[in-house]
């Protein structure tokens, strides 16, 4: 007797086959294989930082990781000042302030992963 696993319409069955010579075929009952373990639960998406009214967000132009943060809360920045360095696709990208203002929040600290459009820093 030989054991085989057979997949039918996505369901795996274990079957045993007996070699028969000169007699009628023997019917065997197929048993479903044990069910696959359930997939791990997917974590809830993180809540995006809210930008206060009148605030300006310095947004990530692409997905990446914040390598270096060049400002801290309370710093005054000029328009086009270097805010942080974002690593994306093995390249270091400089992220500049779109306006002058004071840093009111750091939404993505050094080492944080960001998606395109996520606020990295908030200016007030």
C-alpha positions, -999 to 999 in steps of 0.1 A, spaced: 0 0 0 13 35 -9 3 68 5 -1 99 -17 -13 135 -13 -37 147 -39 -49 183 -43 -84 187 -58 -99 222 -62 -75 236 -35 -82 209 -10 -55 184 -1 -64 148 4 -43 119 16 -50 87 -3 -37 52 0 -33 31 -31 -32 -7 -31 -17 -25 -60 -43 -50 -72 -37 -78 -96 -65 -97 -113 -93 -87 -89 -119 -60 -88 -108 -25 -78 -109 -17 -41 -126 16 -31 -108 37 -5 -122 67 14 -103 100 10 -97 120 42 -91 157 40 -56 168 52 -55 189 84 -65 225 78 -37 251 73 -30 274 102 -49 307 101 -30 337 88 -16 361 114 -39 390 121 -31 422 102 -23 452 125 -46 482 122 -32 510 101 -15 538 121 -35 570 125 -19 598 105 -8 628 124 -33 656 121 -21 690 110 -35 719 130 -53 747 112 -28 772 98 -1 746 101 21 735 71 32 699 67 65 690 53 55 658 34 75 628 22 76 628 -16 81 591 -17 81 561 7 113 557 27 130 558 61 140 590 79 178 587 82 186 620 99 163 647 114 179 682 111 154 701 131 137 698 165 105 712 180 108 749 185 134 755 158 127 784 133 133 774 97 135 795 66 119 785 32 139 758 15 158 749 47 170 713 50 146 695 73 157 659 71 173 632 50 150 605 37 164 572 24 145 557 -5 156 530 -28 192 531 -13 195 568 -21 196 597 4 171 624 -5 172 659 11 138 671 22 134 709 24 108 732 41 82 745 16 77 777 38 93 796 66 80 788 101 86 773 135 87 735 139 56 726 160 58 688 157 80 660 145 56 635 130 83 610 118 114 608 140 147 595 129 144 558 119 107 560 111 93 546 79 70 569 59 48 566 29 45 591 1 24 620 13 30 614 50 38 644 71 73 643 84 74 677 102 47 702 110 54 740 108 33 766 126 
